[in-house]
Amino acid sequence: MLQIPILVFFIRSIPEGILLIFSSYMLLNKKINKKRLALSGLLLAISTYIVRLLPIHFGVHTMIIIMLYIFFTVKINNMHIMESIPICIISMIIIFICDWIIVLFYVNILHLDFIYIFKEPVKSAIYSIPSLIMTFFIVLMIFCIKKYRNKKVDSHVSDRKSI
């Protein structure tokens, strides 16, 4: 069981929940429904906060959160489950990678102590904000690349029809 102050819920959990749902919309090229995005992001944040408080082994809570994330994208945001599963896993992997990049930056470049970064949950949540920003830009970049590729493929297809 993790001891997590309520402030961490507002600093990390809510932005992360909204970012994860936003990632699903972007990576699946779905039109964003702001009400559903906000509702499911908030529910994911609340669920994540509660699951992290449970007395379970570290890592098991991640699997539960991924299942809840998939559930919210399917039930609230009306995304197909077969599309939602890989996108949710990819989004979580992107966040994990960005978290580790930021930690490596703090430890190797800024020479901060690893224990110092994670000793206080509120300080840790504040230090993790750049990883959320990095995740946002990576998802946006993937969306733009996919959109560009689709536009390119569509233009080639339409060129062949005119021949």
C-alpha positions, 0 to 999 in steps of 0.5 A, a space after each residue: 500500500 502506498 501512502 499518497 497525499 490527496 495533493 498528489 491526486 490533483 498534481 499527478 493523477 488527474 492530469 495523467 488520467 486526462 492525458 491517457 484518455 486524450 492519448 486514446 482519442 489521438 492515437 485512434 484518430 477519434 473525434 474528441 468528446 470533451 465531456 466524455 474525455 473529462 469524465 473518463 479522465 477524472 474516473 481514471 484518476 480516482 480509480 488510479 488513486 484508490 488502486 494505489 492505496 490498496 495493500 497489493 504488490 507493486 506492479 499489480 496495481 499497474 495491471 489493474 489500472 490498465 484494465 480500468 483504463 481499457 474499461 473507461 475507453 470502451 464504456 464511456 468513450 465508445 471505443 472498440 475494445 480491440 482498438 482500445 487494448 493496444 492503444 491503452 498499453 502503448 499509452 502506458 508504455 509511453 508514460 513509463 518511458 517518459 517517466 524514466 527519461 525524466 528520472 535519468 535526466 534528474 539523476 545524470 544531468 542535474 545530479 539529484 539523488 534518486 531517493 531525494 526525488 521519490 522520498 516525498 510523494 508531493 515532491 515526486 509528483 511535481 518532479 513528474 510533471 515534465 514527463 507528462 508534458 513530454 508524453 503529451 508531445 510524443 502522442 501529438 507527434 505520433 498523431 501528426 505522423 499518422 495523419 500525414 501518412 494517411 493524407 499521403 496514402 489518400 492522395 496516392 489512392 486518388 491519383 490512381 483513380 484519376 488515371 
